Amino acid sequence: MSYPVIVGSSVTGLLISQSLSRAGIRHILLGSPRPGEDPRLGESMNETASLACSTVLHPSLRAFYFPKSHISLFNGEVLSRVQFDRADRDLVPTSAGQGPTPYRAAVKSTLHIDRVPFDQALYDLVHADALCDFRERLCVDIRSEHDRITALTLDDGTVLEPRYVFDATGARAVIGRAMGVTRKATSSRQRVVWTRMHGGESCEAAPWWRHGTNLVKLDLETDGVDAIAWLIPLGERVSIGISLNADTVKDESDEALSDRMIDAFHRRGIDLRGAFPTPDRILSLEHDYGIRDRAHGANWLLAGASFMQVWFPSSSGMATSLAAAELAPRLLKQPALGEQYANTMRTYQRFHRYLAQMIDGPAHRASAHGMDFWSGWLADIPVRMAESFDLKPGLDPRRLAASKLMRLVSATCRRSASLQLFLWGFGFIRSVHQPTHAKQTEAFGPYRLHHLQVTAGMLGLWPRYYASRIRAGRAPSRNTTAP
Ligand SMILES: Cc1cc2nc3c(=O)[nH]c(=O)nc-3n(C[C@H](O)[C@H](O)[C@H](O)COP(=O)(O)OP(=O)(O)OC[C@H]3O[C@@H](n4cnc5c(N)ncnc54)[C@H](O)[C@@H]3O)c2cc1C
């Protein structure tokens, strides 16, 4: 009897295994021991990943979810933020997962996940499942005929004849490489240093930055390096990390880079050493972003990061893994669906380039630059939602109509920042010009979002936005900057 085989038991492999088990499909999972306590990458979810987490994954995993109510960007003289909801909102939208999920529910369900206990709990669930034959083994040889994988040899000499193979080996892409699938790098080589800080107090009046994902663009003049850093609050701890061109910091230790990042937050009014006094282990890696020229073959799929990686501020890594997991049971019957998976994932490439423009581009100098940036970001969400709807089974006419409409909305909003802002951006985006870095964090008032505020934003912000555009001395063309 031949079974589907998942190669790699990190998060992508575990998610696919859970999905196959839920569909009653017996399978083999090749992987490593239970994950330990080391800080993980991949804790901020985008809108499609958040919905899938809330609706598809085992409910016990919700214990490790935290609301992500905004994304902020400290960039040059400007602090900007897109706020999805109140900080005290419920985690799981009631309408999620039933029929065509409205855009509103999607952006209101966004999550952070504490990946350390999450990965351990997911591992335990998968390991205990009778339909999963978990083998702590590496795959060391792959045989194929006419694009069909015929045999996998394990490091104990066992030979498996798989019905279907899921490559869940991340950027290593063990199956992808064996099948001769080429990869194109889409960024310079990056050095990433990341850690967590613990011991924060949970308090009602937590500062605004403790309710969402925060991005900081470091620059040479202010911080001594050009880099992009993240800060993800997870209740009593925060996950932080920094990514920068690997060639520029060859002589600097991981510890020094971590200090540099914490100093950069401090410079902008976020005192992590004071608020989270207990440091964790500091980890690092070198990698680049990239995409392979195909994602599937006659009986195999490159799932998640084995197919492509997108600039981290997109928070899309888990989304690519969850999409593969949702599709996994149907792929066994219809391997050609792999093409649809690849096409859906490729839509992220535009977003990748958009983020690269911000990361490598000039610092923001006027509040309109922040508004424009988030307007382009928001414009891309409907098409991503549409793509994820189209991966779902069946031809529900309501879903098809919603999908078409969302594609149209994205296409239109990408052409004009003003139109996007007028339709819904002004209600949710705030952007403040504050050249004194130390005062930037204070620039935002109370963390609230209700209908009145949205309406006030719609009415009050557009004159200020146009005034800022005029002051900035440029008329930004969305055709060149939108994703
Ligand atoms: C700086 C940075 C920040 C990020 N932030 C986010 C974020 O905020 N949100 C988000 O969603 N994503 C984020 N990501 C992406 C996310 O981290 C990845 O998508 C995710 O970690 C990929 O997981 P994976 O299971 O596919 O691969 P990996 O975690 O790379 O796991 C691969 C597994 O395959 C196993 N393996 C390898 N070779 C073999 C073999 N021959 N046989 C058997 N097993 C094998 C390995 O042991 C390992 O367990 C970020 C990425 C980076 C670089």
PDBQT file of the ligand as one rigid body, heavy atoms in Angstrom, charges set to zero:
ROOT
HETATM    1  C1  LIG A 501      13.128  37.064   9.162  1.00  0.00    +0.000 C 
HETATM    2  C2  LIG A 501      11.890  36.269   8.940  1.00  0.00    +0.000 A 
HETATM    3  C3  LIG A 501      10.719  36.639   9.585  1.00  0.00    +0.000 A 
HETATM    4  C4  LIG A 501       9.530  35.943   9.337  1.00  0.00    +0.000 A 
HETATM    5  N1  LIG A 501       8.371  36.366   9.918  1.00  0.00    +0.000 NA
HETATM    6  C5  LIG A 501       7.211  35.767   9.585  1.00  0.00    +0.000 A 
HETATM    7  C6  LIG A 501       5.978  36.219  10.130  1.00  0.00    +0.000 A 
HETATM    8  O1  LIG A 501       5.929  37.166  10.914  1.00  0.00    +0.000 OA
HETATM    9  N2  LIG A 501       4.837  35.560   9.773  1.00  0.00    +0.000 N 
HETATM   10  C7  LIG A 501       4.851  34.482   8.935  1.00  0.00    +0.000 A 
HETATM   11  O2  LIG A 501       3.784  33.933   8.639  1.00  0.00    +0.000 OA
HETATM   12  N3  LIG A 501       6.022  34.010   8.432  1.00  0.00    +0.000 NA
HETATM   13  C8  LIG A 501       7.181  34.627   8.721  1.00  0.00    +0.000 A 
HETATM   14  N4  LIG A 501       8.354  34.149   8.215  1.00  0.00    +0.000 N 
HETATM   15  C9  LIG A 501       8.329  32.946   7.382  1.00  0.00    +0.000 C 
HETATM   16  C10 LIG A 501       8.283  31.688   8.239  1.00  0.00    +0.000 C 
HETATM   17  O3  LIG A 501       9.286  31.750   9.213  1.00  0.00    +0.000 OA
HETATM   18  C11 LIG A 501       8.508  30.478   7.332  1.00  0.00    +0.000 C 
HETATM   19  O4  LIG A 501       7.502  30.490   6.345  1.00  0.00    +0.000 OA
HETATM   20  C12 LIG A 501       8.388  29.193   8.106  1.00  0.00    +0.000 C 
HETATM   21  O5  LIG A 501       9.283  29.163   9.164  1.00  0.00    +0.000 OA
HETATM   22  C13 LIG A 501       8.729  28.034   7.186  1.00  0.00    +0.000 C 
HETATM   23  O6  LIG A 501       8.479  26.849   7.887  1.00  0.00    +0.000 OA
HETATM   24  P1  LIG A 501       8.685  25.459   7.176  1.00  0.00    +0.000 P 
HETATM   25  O7  LIG A 501       8.098  24.440   8.080  1.00  0.00    +0.000 OA
HETATM   26  O8  LIG A 501       8.144  25.499   5.788  1.00  0.00    +0.000 OA
HETATM   27  O9  LIG A 501      10.247  25.301   6.991  1.00  0.00    +0.000 OA
HETATM   28  P2  LIG A 501      11.474  25.117   8.091  1.00  0.00    +0.000 P 
HETATM   29  O10 LIG A 501      11.031  25.760   9.358  1.00  0.00    +0.000 OA
HETATM   30  O11 LIG A 501      12.647  25.581   7.384  1.00  0.00    +0.000 OA
HETATM   31  O12 LIG A 501      11.478  23.556   8.347  1.00  0.00    +0.000 OA
HETATM   32  C14 LIG A 501      11.979  22.639   7.435  1.00  0.00    +0.000 C 
HETATM   33  C15 LIG A 501      12.025  21.276   8.120  1.00  0.00    +0.000 C 
HETATM   34  O13 LIG A 501      12.445  20.304   7.165  1.00  0.00    +0.000 OA
HETATM   35  C16 LIG A 501      13.323  19.407   7.808  1.00  0.00    +0.000 C 
HETATM   36  N5  LIG A 501      14.151  18.757   6.784  1.00  0.00    +0.000 N 
HETATM   37  C17 LIG A 501      15.085  19.337   5.999  1.00  0.00    +0.000 A 
HETATM   38  N6  LIG A 501      15.637  18.418   5.203  1.00  0.00    +0.000 NA
HETATM   39  C18 LIG A 501      15.026  17.247   5.460  1.00  0.00    +0.000 A 
HETATM   40  C19 LIG A 501      15.159  15.924   4.940  1.00  0.00    +0.000 A 
HETATM   41  N7  LIG A 501      16.060  15.630   4.004  1.00  0.00    +0.000 N 
HETATM   42  N8  LIG A 501      14.345  14.943   5.440  1.00  0.00    +0.000 NA
HETATM   43  C20 LIG A 501      13.423  15.225   6.399  1.00  0.00    +0.000 A 
HETATM   44  N9  LIG A 501      13.268  16.464   6.930  1.00  0.00    +0.000 NA
HETATM   45  C21 LIG A 501      14.058  17.452   6.465  1.00  0.00    +0.000 A 
HETATM   46  C22 LIG A 501      14.123  20.299   8.763  1.00  0.00    +0.000 C 
HETATM   47  O14 LIG A 501      14.724  19.528   9.784  1.00  0.00    +0.000 OA
HETATM   48  C23 LIG A 501      13.029  21.214   9.281  1.00  0.00    +0.000 C 
HETATM   49  O15 LIG A 501      12.402  20.649  10.397  1.00  0.00    +0.000 OA
HETATM   50  C24 LIG A 501       9.554  34.815   8.466  1.00  0.00    +0.000 A 
HETATM   51  C25 LIG A 501      10.747  34.417   7.862  1.00  0.00    +0.000 A 
HETATM   52  C26 LIG A 501      11.899  35.140   8.081  1.00  0.00    +0.000 A 
HETATM   53  C27 LIG A 501      13.168  34.698   7.407  1.00  0.00    +0.000 C 
ENDROOT
TORSDOF 0
